[in-house]
Amino acid sequence: MQPATLTEPQTSANRPSEPRMYRVVAERIQELIAQQGIAPGERLPAERELAASLRVSRASLREALIALELGAVVEVRGGSGVYVCESGTSPATVPEAGPGPFEVLSARSMIETEVAAMAAKNATATAVTAIRAALLEMERSHEDRSSNEQADRNFHLAIARASGNTALVGVVDYLWRQRSSLWHRLKEHYRTEELRKTTLVDHRAIYDAIAGSDPVAARSAMRVHLQRVTRTLAGGA
């Protein structure tokens, strides 16, 4: 009798990775373009109709459309719709752009709400001053989007440092570094001026809760902020 053949156990190193949802949805959109014969220059169905047809959320649809735009398959025109590019009717590989923006926002919501609560418990006077400095810089740089984004990052990292847990500082920094080309293009198309203004209000509420040593309020304020960002970028989905 032949000895049994041992099968190498799958590990994180050799296990096939699951395709990211935005790539799956993007491929389905490409199939729809081909099946319906949507020609270059023609508009895709409206978002709600397309999401219902594909049975996906608006968030997943928007990520997929941005991935296709990065791959020059479609063009997203604010206030007008999504149009097929000249090369959009040819099969194209959807670019890998790292974690989807809504994956990152979901992770941030899980982690940064508790980080804010810890900061409210543990923040020293120096740490509170650092959070306030980042908040004021964000308010000052409101019209300068590049500087404003850096101040936004500094605000969230200052909160992580105020938690007193250096491992969490690394986690928050890592999540911010996952803001890929997909994230930036999504924000470019769908972030509203109202969101930019309410972000300042949200940050002030987070700061006030931490400065007031109120973990419950800090946790709630951070959750409200990240849910607002998610809701706006997802089109209310």
C-alpha positions as CSV (number, residue, x, y, z in Angstrom):
1,M,0.0,0.0,0.0
2,Q,1.3,3.4,-0.9
3,P,2.0,5.7,2.0
4,A,-0.5,8.5,2.4
5,T,0.6,11.8,0.8
6,L,0.8,14.6,3.3
7,T,-0.8,17.8,2.2
8,E,1.0,20.9,3.3
9,P,-1.2,22.8,5.7
10,Q,-2.3,26.2,4.5
11,T,-0.7,29.1,6.3
12,S,-1.1,32.8,6.0
13,A,1.9,32.7,3.6
14,N,0.5,30.1,1.2
15,R,-3.3,30.5,1.6
16,P,-4.9,32.1,-1.5
17,S,-6.0,35.6,-0.5
18,E,-9.7,36.6,-0.9
19,P,-10.3,39.2,-3.6
20,R,-11.2,42.6,-2.3
21,M,-14.8,43.4,-2.6
22,Y,-14.3,46.4,-4.8
23,R,-12.4,44.3,-7.3
24,V,-15.2,41.7,-7.4
25,V,-17.8,44.4,-7.9
26,A,-15.6,46.2,-10.5
27,E,-15.4,43.0,-12.5
28,R,-19.2,42.7,-12.4
29,I,-19.5,46.2,-13.7
30,Q,-17.2,45.4,-16.5
31,E,-19.4,42.4,-17.3
32,L,-22.5,44.6,-17.3
33,I,-20.9,47.1,-19.7
34,A,-20.1,44.2,-22.1
35,Q,-23.5,42.5,-21.7
36,Q,-25.5,45.7,-22.2
37,G,-23.2,47.0,-25.0
38,I,-22.6,50.3,-23.3
39,A,-20.4,52.2,-25.7
40,P,-17.5,54.6,-24.9
41,G,-18.9,58.0,-24.0
42,E,-22.2,56.5,-22.8
43,R,-23.4,56.8,-19.2
44,L,-23.8,53.9,-16.8
45,P,-27.1,53.5,-15.0
46,A,-27.6,55.8,-12.0
47,E,-25.9,54.7,-8.7
48,R,-29.1,53.5,-7.0
49,E,-30.2,51.5,-10.0
50,L,-26.7,50.0,-10.5
51,A,-26.4,49.1,-6.9
52,A,-29.8,47.4,-6.9
53,S,-29.0,45.6,-10.2
54,L,-25.7,44.2,-8.8
55,R,-27.2,43.7,-5.3
56,V,-24.4,45.5,-3.6
57,S,-24.3,48.5,-1.2
58,R,-23.7,52.0,-2.5
59,A,-20.4,52.0,-0.6
60,S,-19.1,48.9,-2.4
61,L,-20.3,50.3,-5.7
62,R,-18.5,53.6,-5.2
63,E,-15.3,51.8,-4.3
64,A,-15.6,49.7,-7.4
65,L,-16.3,52.7,-9.7
66,I,-13.3,54.5,-8.3
67,A,-11.1,51.5,-8.9
68,L,-12.4,51.3,-12.5
69,E,-11.7,55.0,-12.9
70,L,-8.1,54.5,-11.7
71,G,-7.9,51.7,-14.4
72,A,-9.2,54.1,-17.1
73,V,-12.3,52.0,-17.6
74,V,-14.8,54.7,-16.6
75,E,-14.8,58.4,-15.7
76,V,-16.7,59.7,-12.7
77,R,-18.2,63.1,-13.4
78,G,-19.5,64.9,-10.4
79,G,-23.2,65.8,-10.7
80,S,-23.4,64.1,-14.1
81,G,-22.8,60.4,-13.7
82,V,-20.3,57.7,-14.6
83,Y,-19.2,57.3,-18.3
84,V,-17.4,54.6,-20.1
85,C,-14.0,55.6,-21.3
86,E,-12.6,54.8,-24.8
87,S,-10.8,51.7,-23.4
88,G,-13.7,50.8,-21.1
89,T,-15.2,48.2,-23.4
90,S,-12.0,46.1,-23.4
91,P,-11.3,43.6,-20.6
92,A,-9.0,45.3,-18.0
93,T,-7.4,44.2,-14.8
94,V,-8.8,46.1,-11.9
95,P,-5.8,47.7,-10.1
96,E,-5.0,46.5,-6.6
97,A,-5.2,49.6,-4.4
98,G,-4.9,48.0,-0.9
99,P,-7.8,47.9,1.6
100,G,-11.0,49.6,0.5
101,P,-11.7,53.0,2.1
102,F,-14.8,51.6,3.9
103,E,-12.8,48.7,5.3
104,V,-10.3,51.2,6.7
105,L,-13.1,53.4,8.1
106,S,-14.8,50.3,9.7
107,A,-11.5,49.4,11.4
108,R,-10.9,52.9,12.5
109,S,-14.4,53.1,14.0
110,M,-13.7,49.9,16.0
111,I,-10.4,51.1,17.3
112,E,-10.4,54.8,17.5
113,T,-13.6,55.0,19.5
114,E,-11.9,53.1,22.3
115,V,-8.6,55.0,21.8
116,A,-10.6,58.3,22.4
117,A,-12.1,56.8,25.6
118,M,-8.6,55.8,26.8
119,A,-7.3,59.3,26.0
120,A,-10.1,60.8,28.1
121,K,-9.0,58.6,31.0
122,N,-5.2,59.0,30.7
123,A,-4.4,62.2,28.9
124,T,-1.9,64.4,30.7
125,A,-2.0,68.2,30.4
126,T,0.7,68.1,27.8
127,A,-1.2,65.5,25.7
128,V,-4.4,67.6,25.9
129,T,-2.4,70.6,24.7
130,A,-1.0,68.6,21.7
131,I,-4.5,67.6,20.7
132,R,-5.7,71.2,21.0
133,A,-2.8,72.4,18.9
134,A,-3.7,69.9,16.1
135,L,-7.3,71.0,16.3
136,L,-6.5,74.7,16.0
137,E,-4.2,74.0,13.1
138,M,-7.0,72.1,11.3
139,E,-9.3,75.0,11.8
140,R,-6.7,77.5,10.5
141,S,-5.9,75.4,7.4
142,H,-9.5,74.7,6.5
143,E,-9.1,76.1,3.0
144,D,-5.8,74.4,2.3
145,R,-6.8,70.8,1.7
146,S,-3.3,69.3,1.9
147,S,-2.3,71.1,5.1
148,N,-5.8,70.4,6.5
149,E,-5.4,66.6,5.9
150,Q,-2.1,66.6,7.7
151,A,-3.6,68.4,10.6
152,D,-6.4,65.9,10.7
153,R,-3.9,63.1,10.8
154,N,-2.0,64.9,13.6
155,F,-5.2,65.3,15.6
156,H,-6.0,61.6,15.5
157,L,-2.4,60.6,16.3
158,A,-2.3,63.1,19.2
159,I,-5.3,61.3,20.6
160,A,-3.6,58.0,20.3
161,R,-0.5,59.3,22.1
162,A,-2.8,60.7,24.8
163,S,-4.2,57.2,25.4
164,G,-0.8,56.2,27.0
165,N,-0.5,53.1,24.8
166,T,2.3,53.2,22.3
167,A,1.0,50.1,20.5
168,L,-2.2,51.9,19.7
169,V,-0.3,54.8,18.3
170,G,1.3,52.4,15.9
171,V,-2.1,50.9,15.0
172,V,-3.7,54.3,14.3
173,D,-0.7,55.4,12.3
174,Y,-0.9,52.2,10.2
175,L,-4.6,52.7,9.5
176,W,-4.0,56.3,8.4
177,R,-1.3,55.0,6.0
178,Q,-3.8,52.8,4.3
179,R,-5.4,55.8,2.7
180,S,-4.5,54.8,-0.8
181,S,-5.1,56.3,-4.2
182,L,-8.6,54.7,-4.0
183,W,-9.3,56.7,-0.8
184,H,-8.0,60.0,-2.2
185,R,-10.0,59.7,-5.4
186,L,-13.2,58.7,-3.5
187,K,-12.8,61.7,-1.2
188,E,-12.1,64.0,-4.2
189,H,-15.4,62.9,-5.8
190,Y,-17.7,62.5,-2.9
191,R,-16.5,64.6,0.1
192,T,-18.8,67.6,0.5
193,E,-18.1,71.0,1.9
194,E,-20.7,70.2,4.6
195,L,-18.6,67.2,5.7
196,R,-15.5,69.4,5.8
197,K,-17.3,71.9,8.1
198,T,-19.0,69.3,10.3
199,T,-15.6,67.5,10.7
200,L,-14.3,70.6,12.5
201,V,-17.4,70.5,14.8
202,D,-16.9,66.8,15.4
203,H,-13.2,67.3,16.3
204,R,-14.1,70.1,18.7
205,A,-16.6,67.7,20.4
206,I,-14.0,65.0,20.6
207,Y,-11.4,67.4,22.1
208,D,-13.9,68.8,24.6
209,A,-14.7,65.3,25.9
210,I,-11.0,64.3,26.2
211,A,-10.1,67.6,27.9
212,G,-13.1,67.1,30.2
213,S,-11.9,63.6,31.1
214,D,-15.2,62.1,29.9
215,P,-14.5,58.7,28.3
216,V,-18.2,58.0,27.5
217,A,-18.6,61.3,25.7
218,A,-15.2,60.9,23.9
219,R,-16.1,57.4,22.7
220,S,-19.5,58.7,21.4
221,A,-18.1,61.8,19.8
222,M,-15.5,59.8,17.9
223,R,-18.1,57.2,16.8
224,V,-20.4,60.0,15.5
225,H,-17.5,61.6,13.6
226,L,-16.4,58.4,11.8
227,Q,-20.0,57.3,11.1
228,R,-20.6,60.7,9.5
229,V,-17.6,60.4,7.2
230,T,-18.6,56.8,6.2
231,R,-22.2,57.9,5.6
232,T,-21.3,60.9,3.4
233,L,-18.7,59.0,1.3
234,A,-21.1,56.1,0.9
235,G,-23.9,58.3,-0.4
236,G,-26.1,57.8,2.6
237,A,-25.9,54.0,2.3
